Amino acid sequence: MANWSLKYLPSGEHKSFAAWGLRALRRSRGNLETDMVSFVADGAAVDAPPLFAYGQSCIIYRDATPWFYGRVTSNPRGGSGRAESVGYRLAGPWWYLENKAFQQLWGMRAVASPHLPVPTLKGRAILCQGPAGERITTGAQMVEAIEYVIDRGAPIALGTIEGDVIPPLQEVSNITCAEVIRHMCRWTPDITAWFDYATEPHPTLHIRRRAAMPTVSVPIGEALPPRVAALEITPRHDLQASAVIMRYERTHDIDGVDSITIDTDIYPPGANADAWDAVELTVELGGAASTWQRQWVRAEVIAENGLDWWRRQLPWLRQVSDLNITSGAVAPADGAGPALPRYMIEGSCPAWMDDQSETMRVTAVASGTLRDENDVEIESFVNRPLECTVMGTNLSTRLYAHATSVTLPEETPVGLAQQMYAALSVLHWQGTATLTAEEVADDIAPGRLLSFTGALPAWETMAAQIQEVTDSVDDGTTTVAFGPPVNQGAQDRVELMRVTKRPVTWRAPERSSGQASDRPQMEGGTKTPGTISASAPTGTRHVLLNNGLDGTARLDVLNDVRGDFPKTEWLKGDAVKASINAEEIHANCLTPVQLREVRWCKDGAPGEEWYVMLMCSEPYQHTA
């Protein structure tokens, strides 16, 4: 007969069950659930202080080997006119996984350091994603959840954790570490989790697939223990799959335009997808997403010796007869870098095109006769210097595009249909068996497969997965529940399909970078088109404004810009066409304020082209 004893960890006191006054020892172990032990302090007064306090831990030994490690979770008491007793219920180490919310490290950007993500624990998690954004297996994800509770003091030793599937990413929040493990086990439904209580100082948690489990054979009809006192058994042909078809559906958003793609993985290859016993699962994966910024540019060649080109830049040259222009030259306004061949007439150059546009200084000399509106000669000149500043560019006239935000599509899981088929194609045998012996058996336990000899030949090789075992120590009875895994048997295939009903995560890049992936940064233009500045003939009282397109508008000045008038207005006909108050121009604005024509999206006028005139300058800063 085995010697049973209990060690109370807070005090270190270790005594036999008889010395503690305990009886009715009973243990229940299950797959992916909390093992439980119960016993009774027989004869203890119903109002007596507890021998073992709530929340404290005990170790139960069979001879010198640890048989159970648990935490006191309840202390039921009872009494009558004939007897009183105090009961105890202990929960195994899976209790810690069930009672600890899982948190994952994310890169968080604080206000004080917005450019440096700081690792921070969050109750939101992306399952099967590593801290640097890499994909990890189901086994690695389970290890992360187990180590999370171990690091916080759970009495668990990490054993063999199997799971080489890389499933789709799954975003979850506010779930326990036990739920994380169950999520992973759904991708390999033939898995079993159990504790080896014989290891010290803590029980060892193993999570293994069916193919790695040893088989225990129990004879039927023999007198030698353990004897089969009762047996119920049913073959589950209804759960045996002839094929697994995985369809991966992605919804892509390319600059606001949605599209859907579907990839299919079927195993075995060539299997009949229309078979009634085929398992068909549709999994929604994250699609590609991108946002684009588009910029229209109109540019023309800088003709530094061209008469028409200079007349567009300096409209007063249109009043010059016998015009001759020579010695044209183009150079960067700041004197650095190469001369650019074209200048921008329409559009702008955002930051992502900065290296393709720079201010150019164009010079030449002109000879001719300046005349007024009545063709009366005003003056003749020879080799008068001409100068203008334009936005030079090597861009051509066309529409440019730039991706401001890109999210790659979620990867398709490799070999998932094959992995599921390996678990679902097996014929499971479901039932219960009651075994009796002088002592409860240790080899009948979760983590093993069960077969029966001495009856039907199919039972000798059925290798049914043991799902739950209840040991009653006082009478040597062991009750075994075996059959399909818990993720497959509760609601059969309907339960299995629940794993594919998962929210698609768009936060995968956010975890490592700390930067939300759904906020594209739109970049506006930094280099503007048109003539920036140009020389004017000496003595004229006309100001000719160039709007950056064709330079044809002549606007008469109402107030002489060289005088003391702070406000200047320009007329075209009798109407004021432009007005600027010099006092409103900041002192740091060193470049001319000029007109620009910009395309405008007018409400209620789809398909029509509208424009607005804007007056602006080159960028400047407000310095002290």
GIKAZI-V43481 format. One record per pair of residues at least 4 apart in sequence whose ideal C-beta (glycine too) atoms are under 7 Angstrom apart, sorted by the first residue. I is the first residue (numbers start at 0). J is the second residue. Records with the same first field share a line. If there is no record, write none. Layout:
I = J, J
This chain:
1 = 61, 62, 438
2 = 15, 62
3 = 15, 16, 24, 59, 61, 472
4 = 13, 14, 15, 16, 60
5 = 14, 16, 19, 21, 57, 59
6 = 13, 57, 58, 60
7 = 12, 51, 57
8 = 55, 56, 57, 58
9 = 55
14 = 18, 19
16 = 21, 24
19 = 50
20 = 40, 41, 42, 43
21 = 38, 39, 40
22 = 38, 39, 41, 473
23 = 38, 39, 473
24 = 38, 472, 473
25 = 36, 37, 470, 471, 472
26 = 36, 67, 470
27 = 34, 35, 469
28 = 34, 193, 444, 445, 467, 468
29 = 34, 445, 466, 467
30 = 191, 192, 193, 445, 466, 467, 485
31 = 180, 181, 184, 192, 485
32 = 93
33 = 90, 91, 93, 94, 97
34 = 91, 93, 194
35 = 88, 89, 90, 91
36 = 59, 67, 69, 89
37 = 86, 87, 88
38 = 87
39 = 84, 86
40 = 50, 84, 85
41 = 84
42 = 83, 84
43 = 47, 83, 84, 85
44 = 83
45 = 76, 77, 78, 83, 85
47 = 85
49 = 74, 85
51 = 55, 57, 71, 87
52 = 71
53 = 71, 74
54 = 70, 71
55 = 71
56 = 68, 69, 70, 154
57 = 69, 71, 89
58 = 65, 68
59 = 66, 67
60 = 64, 65, 66
61 = 66
64 = 197
65 = 196, 197, 199
66 = 196
67 = 196
68 = 91, 92, 154, 196, 201, 202
69 = 89, 90, 91
70 = 89, 90, 94
71 = 87, 89
72 = 88, 89, 90
73 = 88
74 = 85, 86, 87
75 = 86
76 = 85
77 = 84
78 = 83
90 = 94
91 = 194
92 = 153, 154, 155, 194, 202
93 = 97, 177
94 = 98
95 = 99, 148, 153, 155
96 = 148, 175, 176, 177, 180
97 = 175, 177
98 = 175
99 = 148, 151, 175, 176
100 = 122, 173, 175
101 = 124, 144, 147, 174, 175, 176, 179
102 = 120, 121, 122
103 = 121, 124
104 = 118, 119, 120, 130
105 = 119, 121, 510
106 = 116, 117, 118, 510, 511, 512, 513
107 = 116, 117, 119, 513
108 = 113, 116, 513, 514
109 = 117
116 = 512, 513
122 = 172, 173
123 = 172
124 = 171
125 = 168, 170, 504, 506, 507, 510
126 = 140, 168, 169, 171, 179, 182
127 = 134, 135, 137, 140, 165, 166, 168, 169
128 = 132, 134, 135, 168, 507, 510
129 = 133, 135
130 = 511
131 = 511
132 = 507, 508, 510, 511
134 = 165, 410
135 = 139, 140
136 = 162, 163, 164, 165
137 = 141, 162, 164, 166, 183, 186, 187
138 = 142, 160, 161, 162, 163
139 = 143
140 = 144, 179, 183
141 = 145, 160, 162, 180, 183, 206
142 = 146, 157, 160
143 = 147
144 = 176, 179, 180
145 = 149, 155, 157, 204
146 = 150, 157
147 = 151, 176
148 = 153, 155, 176
149 = 153, 155, 157
154 = 201
155 = 201, 202, 204
156 = 198, 201, 202, 203
157 = 204
158 = 195, 203, 204, 205
159 = 205, 207
160 = 206
161 = 206, 207, 208, 211
162 = 183, 187
164 = 186, 187, 415, 418
165 = 412, 413
166 = 186, 412, 415
167 = 282, 284, 409, 412
168 = 285, 409, 504, 507
169 = 182, 501, 504
170 = 502, 504, 506
174 = 178, 179
176 = 180
177 = 181
178 = 182
179 = 183
180 = 184, 192
181 = 185
184 = 190, 486
185 = 486, 498
186 = 498
187 = 208, 418, 422
188 = 422, 423, 484, 486, 487, 495
189 = 208, 209, 422, 425, 484
190 = 206, 207, 208, 484
191 = 207, 212, 445, 446, 464
192 = 204, 206
193 = 205, 444, 445, 446
194 = 202, 203, 204
195 = 202, 203, 205
196 = 202
198 = 202, 203
205 = 446
207 = 211, 212, 446
209 = 464
212 = 446, 447, 448
213 = 447
214 = 447, 448, 450, 462
215 = 442, 443, 447, 449
216 = 450, 452
217 = 225, 227, 434, 449, 451
218 = 452, 453
219 = 227, 451, 452, 453, 454
220 = 453
221 = 453
224 = 436, 437
225 = 434, 435, 436, 440, 477
226 = 434, 435, 436
227 = 432, 434
228 = 433, 434, 435
229 = 432, 433
230 = 430, 432
231 = 430, 431
232 = 428, 430
233 = 429, 430
234 = 426, 428
235 = 427, 428, 429, 482, 483
236 = 426
237 = 491
238 = 427, 483, 487, 491
239 = 276, 424, 426
240 = 276, 277, 278, 420, 423, 424
241 = 270, 274, 276, 277
242 = 265, 266, 267, 270, 271, 272, 274, 277, 420
243 = 266, 278, 416, 419, 420, 423
244 = 263, 265, 272, 277, 279, 416
245 = 264, 280, 282, 415, 416
246 = 261, 263, 281
247 = 261, 262, 282, 284, 411
248 = 259, 261, 281, 283, 284
249 = 259, 260, 284, 285, 286, 408
250 = 257, 259, 286
251 = 257, 258, 260, 286, 287, 288, 408
252 = 257, 286, 288
253 = 287, 289
254 = 289, 290, 291
262 = 411
264 = 415, 416
265 = 270, 272, 416
266 = 416, 417, 420
270 = 277
271 = 277
272 = 277
278 = 423, 492
280 = 496, 499
281 = 499
282 = 499
283 = 503
284 = 409, 503
285 = 408, 409, 503, 504, 505
286 = 408
287 = 406, 407, 408
288 = 406
289 = 402, 404, 405
290 = 403, 404, 519
291 = 400, 401, 402, 403
292 = 349, 401, 403, 521, 522
293 = 398, 399, 400
294 = 346, 347, 349, 399
295 = 345, 346, 398
296 = 343, 346, 394, 396, 397, 399
297 = 344, 345, 346, 396
298 = 341, 342, 343, 344, 392, 394, 395, 396
299 = 341, 342, 344
300 = 340, 341
301 = 329, 340, 341, 342, 359, 361, 389, 391
302 = 308
303 = 327, 328, 329, 361, 363
304 = 324, 325, 327, 363
305 = 309
306 = 310, 322, 324
307 = 311
308 = 312
309 = 313, 316, 324, 363, 385
310 = 314, 316, 317
311 = 549, 550
312 = 387, 530, 533, 550
313 = 385, 387, 533, 534
314 = 543, 545, 550, 553
315 = 535, 536, 539, 543
316 = 322, 365
318 = 369, 370
319 = 367, 368, 369
320 = 367, 368, 370
321 = 367, 368
322 = 365, 367
323 = 365, 366, 367
324 = 363, 365
325 = 363, 364
326 = 363, 364
327 = 363
328 = 362
329 = 338, 359, 361
330 = 338, 360
331 = 335, 336, 338, 357, 359
332 = 358, 359, 360, 388
336 = 357
338 = 359
339 = 357, 359, 391, 392, 393
340 = 393
341 = 392, 393
342 = 359, 389, 390, 391, 392
343 = 348, 356, 390, 392, 528
344 = 528, 529, 547, 548
345 = 528, 548
346 = 528
347 = 524, 526, 527, 528
348 = 352, 353, 355, 356, 392, 524, 525, 526
349 = 522, 523, 524, 525
350 = 522, 525
351 = 401, 522
352 = 356, 399
353 = 525
355 = 392, 393, 394
356 = 390, 391, 392, 394, 526
357 = 391
358 = 388, 390, 391, 531
359 = 389, 391
360 = 386, 388
361 = 387, 389
362 = 384, 385, 386
363 = 385
364 = 382, 383, 384, 385
365 = 383, 385
366 = 380, 381, 382
367 = 380
368 = 376, 379
369 = 377, 378, 536
370 = 374, 375, 376, 377
371 = 375, 377
385 = 534
386 = 534
387 = 530, 532, 533, 534
388 = 531, 532
389 = 530, 531
390 = 526, 527, 528, 531
403 = 519, 520, 521, 522
404 = 519
406 = 508, 516
414 = 418
415 = 419
416 = 420
417 = 421
419 = 423
420 = 424
427 = 463, 482, 483
428 = 461, 463, 481, 482
429 = 481, 482, 483, 488
430 = 481, 482
431 = 478, 479, 480
432 = 479
433 = 476, 478
434 = 440, 443, 477, 479
435 = 475, 476
436 = 440, 475
437 = 475
438 = 475
439 = 470, 472, 475, 477
440 = 477
443 = 468, 477, 479
444 = 465, 468
445 = 465, 466, 468
447 = 465
448 = 462, 463, 464, 465
449 = 463, 465, 479, 481
450 = 458, 459, 460, 461, 462
451 = 458, 459
452 = 459
454 = 458
457 = 461
463 = 481, 482
464 = 481, 482, 484
465 = 479, 481
466 = 480, 481, 482, 485
467 = 480
468 = 477, 479
469 = 478
470 = 477
471 = 476
482 = 488
483 = 487, 488
484 = 488
485 = 489
486 = 494, 495
487 = 491, 494, 495
489 = 494
490 = 494
492 = 496
505 = 516, 517
506 = 510, 516
508 = 512, 516
509 = 513, 514, 515, 516
527 = 595, 615
528 = 547
529 = 545, 547, 593, 595
530 = 545, 547
531 = 590, 591
532 = 591
535 = 539
540 = 556, 559
541 = 553, 555, 556
542 = 554, 556, 560, 569
543 = 553
544 = 552, 554, 569, 577, 594
545 = 550
546 = 552, 594, 596, 612
547 = 595, 596
548 = 596
552 = 571
554 = 569, 570, 571, 576, 577
555 = 569, 570
556 = 560, 567, 569
557 = 568, 570
558 = 562, 564, 566, 567, 568
559 = 564
560 = 567
565 = 580, 581, 582
566 = 580, 581
567 = 579, 581
568 = 575, 577, 578
569 = 576, 577
570 = 574, 575, 576
571 = 576
577 = 594, 614
579 = 592, 614
584 = 588, 592
585 = 619, 621
587 = 619, 620, 621, 622
588 = 616, 619
589 = 619
590 = 616, 617
591 = 616
592 = 614, 615, 616
593 = 614
594 = 612, 614
595 = 613, 615
596 = 610, 612
597 = 610, 611, 613
598 = 610
599 = 609, 610, 611
601 = 607, 609
604 = 609
